[in-house]
Amino acid sequence: MLETQLHLVNGVVALLAAAIPIYLTIRLNNDLRQLTAILSIFILVHAVHSWLDFFGFDFLSDGIFEPLSAAVLMFFGIFYYWIAKQKKVSIKRMVIIWSPVPVLFIFLGTIVLLLAALSIFVWLAARSKDIRSFQFQISVFIIIWVLGGIAYILQDSGTIVVSQLQGDIGLEINVVSVAFLSIMIWLRFYYSQSRKRTINPDVK
């Protein structure tokens, strides 16, 4: 795929991923509503990052919205941990870059935020001892995202060389990470609705 097409796909997939958290934010209340609202904001910020890249606003995309999405994700992890600690929710369930110097600082800042978020979710996943848990799956998403960023930097610096047919490896991995997040959210929502129908067969 061309770079612009990858940004377009990334933006569309991110919007699909945001649909369920936005729906749950409207339907739920209290802490769960706040939790899904933060998740919605993270995904929407990530979608804006992709759309800005698609329209060529590289500085806004990579300099502001990418680090911002990582920061929101870290805040989501902290809030998720706080709710789990309060036992209000079961922890079992529930860069097109043109200047190498600023890019390095932006990338490192984003990576630090992502690793901070990852450490929170890995710790929560370890406590849940369940690879089907939300915290384990979100950890996988973050790992894929980080790998995509590292691949982009390595390719951009010439450390790794790929053919033109392979395109932007880092961006392709990023699309995979967002697709994984979208599929994960939709499947979890589908199975939660299926369980509700099984428990309450009269509910239509």
C-alpha positions in Angstrom: 0.0 0.0 0.0 1.0 3.6 -0.5 1.8 5.6 2.6 -1.3 7.8 2.2 -3.5 4.7 1.8 -2.0 3.2 5.0 -2.9 6.4 6.9 -6.4 6.3 5.5 -6.9 2.6 6.5 -5.4 3.4 10.0 -7.9 6.2 10.5 -10.9 4.2 9.4 -10.0 1.2 11.5 -9.4 3.5 14.5 -12.9 4.9 14.1 -14.3 1.4 14.0 -12.5 0.6 17.2 -13.9 3.8 18.8 -17.5 2.9 18.0 -18.0 0.4 20.9 -16.3 2.5 23.7 -18.4 5.5 22.6 -21.5 3.4 22.7 -20.7 2.1 26.1 -19.9 5.6 27.4 -23.4 6.6 26.5 -25.0 3.5 28.0 -22.9 3.1 31.2 -22.6 5.3 34.3 -20.2 6.0 37.2 -16.6 4.8 37.0 -17.3 2.4 34.1 -18.5 5.3 32.0 -15.4 7.4 32.8 -13.2 4.4 31.9 -14.8 3.8 28.5 -14.8 7.6 27.9 -11.0 7.7 28.4 -10.6 4.7 26.1 -12.8 6.5 23.5 -10.7 9.6 23.8 -7.5 7.6 23.3 -8.8 5.9 20.2 -10.2 9.1 18.7 -6.9 11.0 19.3 -5.1 8.1 17.6 -7.6 8.4 14.7 -7.0 12.2 14.4 -3.2 11.4 14.4 -3.8 9.1 11.3 -6.1 11.5 9.5 -3.7 14.4 10.0 -0.9 12.3 8.5 -3.3 11.4 5.6 -3.9 15.1 4.9 -0.2 16.0 5.2 -0.2 17.8 8.6 3.0 15.9 9.7 4.0 18.3 12.5 0.6 18.2 14.2 0.3 14.5 13.7 3.7 13.3 14.9 4.7 16.2 17.1 1.4 16.6 19.1 -1.3 14.0 18.6 0.9 10.8 18.6 2.5 11.7 22.0 -0.9 12.9 23.2 -2.5 9.5 22.3 0.3 7.7 24.2 -0.3 10.0 27.2 -4.0 9.4 27.2 -3.4 5.6 27.0 -1.1 5.9 30.0 -3.8 7.8 31.9 -6.3 5.1 30.9 -4.0 2.5 32.4 -3.6 4.5 35.7 -7.4 5.0 35.9 -8.0 1.3 35.1 -5.6 0.3 37.9 -7.3 2.6 40.3 -10.7 1.2 39.6 -9.4 -2.4 39.9 -7.7 -1.5 43.2 -11.0 -0.1 44.5 -12.6 -3.4 43.5 -15.2 -1.6 41.6 -14.3 -3.5 38.4 -12.9 -7.0 38.2 -9.3 -7.0 36.8 -10.1 -10.4 35.2 -12.8 -8.8 33.0 -12.6 -6.1 32.3 5.7 8.8 11.6 6.0 10.7 8.5 9.0 12.7 9.8 11.1 15.2 8.1 13.6 16.3 10.7 15.6 13.6 12.5 16.5 15.6 15.7 13.0 16.6 16.8 11.7 13.3 15.6 14.1 11.5 17.9 12.9 13.4 20.9 9.2 13.0 19.9 9.8 9.3 19.3 11.6 8.8 22.6 8.9 10.8 24.5 6.2 8.7 22.9 8.0 5.5 23.6 8.5 6.4 27.3 4.8 7.1 27.6 3.9 3.8 25.8 6.3 1.8 28.0 4.8 3.4 31.1 1.3 2.4 29.9 2.6 -1.0 29.0 4.1 -1.6 32.4 0.8 -0.9 34.0 -1.2 -3.3 31.8 1.5 -6.0 32.0 1.4 -5.9 35.7 -2.4 -6.0 35.7 -2.3 -8.9 33.2 0.1 -10.8 35.5 -2.3 -10.3 38.4 -5.2 -11.6 36.4 -3.3 -14.7 35.2 -5.6 -14.8 32.1 -4.4 -14.3 28.5 -8.1 -13.6 27.6 -8.2 -10.6 30.0 -8.6 -7.1 28.6 -5.3 -6.0 30.2 -3.4 -8.7 28.5 -4.9 -7.9 25.1 -4.2 -4.2 25.5 -0.6 -5.0 26.4 -0.3 -6.9 23.1 -1.7 -3.9 21.3 0.9 -1.6 22.9 3.8 -4.0 22.1 2.8 -4.1 18.4 2.5 -0.3 18.4 6.0 0.1 19.9 7.5 -2.4 17.4 5.9 -0.3 14.6 7.6 2.8 15.9 10.9 1.2 16.2 10.7 -0.3 12.7 9.9 3.1 11.3 12.9 4.7 12.9 15.2 1.9 11.8 13.9 2.1 8.2 14.1 5.9 8.1 17.6 5.9 9.4 18.7 3.3 6.9 19.5 0.7 9.5 17.2 -1.7 7.8 16.6 -1.6 4.0 13.5 -3.0 2.4 12.3 -3.0 -1.2 9.8 -0.4 -2.4 7.2 -3.0 -2.8 7.3 -3.6 1.0 6.7 0.1 1.7 6.7 1.7 5.1 7.1 -1.3 7.5 6.6 0.7 10.6 3.3 2.2 9.4 2.1 -1.2 8.2 2.8 -2.6 11.7 0.9 0.4 13.2 -2.1 -0.4 11.0 -1.9 -4.0 12.3 -1.9 -2.8 15.9 -5.0 -0.6 15.4 -6.7 -3.5 13.5 -5.9 -5.8 16.5 -7.4 -3.2 18.9 -10.5 -2.9 16.8 -11.1 -6.6 16.5 -10.4 -7.1 20.1 -13.0 -4.5 21.2 -15.6 -5.7 18.8 -15.2 -9.4 19.8 -15.2 -8.6 23.5 -18.4 -6.6 23.0 -20.0 -9.4 20.9 -19.2 -12.1 23.5 -20.4 -9.9 26.4 -23.8 -9.4 24.6 -23.9 -13.2 23.9 -23.4 -13.9 27.6 -26.2 -11.5 28.5 -28.6 -13.2 26.1 -27.6 -16.6 27.5 -28.2 -15.5 31.1 -31.4 -13.6 30.2 -33.0 -15.6 27.3 -36.1 -13.4 27.4 -34.2 -10.2 26.7 -34.3 -9.3 23.0 
